[in-house]
Amino acid sequence: MGKKSKQNGISNQVISSIVNDVFAKNGINPDEVKISDQKKKEIKALVSDLSKQVKEFVSKEDKKMKKDKDK
């Protein structure tokens, strides 16, 4: 498994865990919740945007660490 695949797998696990915790705390059963197609699109766009921001942040931090390591 490549580094990116492993990171995506871990990210998905973290997201799944957080969502399940929030559902459990609020007494929500995901199988019973009906979400409109529009809301699903909005959520997917939000997750996509957040994923992009995280990737950019990680990339910047990696570059910063490599630069500091070279000093």
Secondary structure, 3 states (H helix, E strand, C coil): CCHHHHHHHHHHHHHHHHHHHHHHHCCCCCCCCCCCHHHHHHHHHHHHHHHHHHHHHHHHHHHHHHHHHHC
